[in-house]
Amino acid sequence: MGEKLGYQNKPESKSLPNDRADPRPPKSAQVTRREWVNITVGGAAGLALSGLLDISTVRAAAQKLKLANVNEFTTSCNFCSCGCGMVASVREGKLIAMEGDYDHIVNRGSLCVKGISMFATHTSPNRLTTPRYRAPGSDHWEDISWDDAIGRIVQKIRKTRDATWISAETAGDKEVPVNRTDAIGFLGGAQNTNEECYLFQKAARLLGLAYVEHQARL
């Protein structure tokens, strides 16, 4: 009797034969309702775009937009006196992009509306790329070479400096050496770096110029 009761109290095995295994996939492989909606919407959007766009053309255009074989140069914005830093991207001698310099201490990559339009200014077909000269009494400008322009400037500076040179002035009963000219002024710009401004200052003082200014003071 005990054996019979013991046999009846033995838990019944819930294992199923192989041909009666649970047909449901494991929990990790199940797709939730949210995931199913995302897949459905994403697939429909992809099919719609594929019908509207030429994928091969889009890929070809994307390849041309990549910044391959590009050299980057740091420069400064030349619009105002802030001296914001910029990065110029150049390919084969042609400017293709300009953006704010994120490493610059002044602007940290941000640009005002003038700085943002710098690219259009530099690539404008109306921008002069060679020096031009208009003779006295002439009604038109003519293109000249850079060597010719530099030579003309040097001659004018030397002629004006020699004609207006002041070697000394009288202060009370004494004659004080000053070695300057008041006929020439030097004007710096915001696009110049500190190092460039230092060299300009030294050159202006060596020439005896007393009037050395910056565009921010005008």
C-alpha positions, 0 to 999 in steps of 0.5 A, a space after each residue: 500500500 505504501 509503495 502504491 501511495 508513493 508511486 501516486 505521489 511521485 511528481 509527473 514529468 513535464 518533459 515533452 518528446 522531440 516532436 512535441 517541443 515548444 514551437 515558440 522562439 526563445 525570448 531573446 529572439 522575439 520581436 516586441 511590438 515597438 520593434 515591429 513598428 519601427 522596422 515596418 516604418 523604416 522599411 516603408 520610408 526606405 522603399 519610398 526614398 528609393 523610388 524618388 532618389 537615384 541611389 547611384 547618383 547620390 553616392 557619386 555626389 557624396 564621394 565628390 563632397 568628401 574632403 580628400 586631398 585637402 590642406 587646411 590653413 589657419 587664418 584670421 577674419 579680416 572684417 572687424 578688429 576681433 581677430 577671430 580665428 578661421 580654418 581654410 580648406 584648400 584643394 589644388 590651390 582653390 579655396 573650397 571651405 572656410 569655418 571657425 577655428 575651434 582651437 582659437 582663443 578668441 571665438 572658439 569656432 563661432 563666427 558672426 554673420 560677416 565671418 560666415 560670409 567670408 567664403 563668398 567674399 574670397 570666391 567672388 568673381 569680382 575679387 581682384 587677384 592682381 595689382 592695378 594702377 591708374 595713372 594720374 589723369 587717366 580714366 581707367 585702371 590697368 593690371 600690373 605685376 606684383 614686382 611692378 607694384 612693389 617697386 612703385 611703392 618702394 620708390 614712393 616711400 623712399 622719395 616721400 621719406 627723404 623729402 620730409 625727414 626730420 632729424 632733430 627738433 628744438 626742445 627749450 634751449 636744446 636740440 633733440 634728435 627725433 629721426 622721423 617723418 610725419 608724411 607717412 602713416 602705417 595702418 594695421 588690420 585685424 587679419 594680422 596675427 600678433 607676430 605679424 603686427 610685431 614685425 610691422 611695428 619694427 619695420 615702421 619704426 625703422 622707417 621713422 614713422 610716428 603714426 602707426 595705427 590699427 583699424 580698430 581705433 578708426 
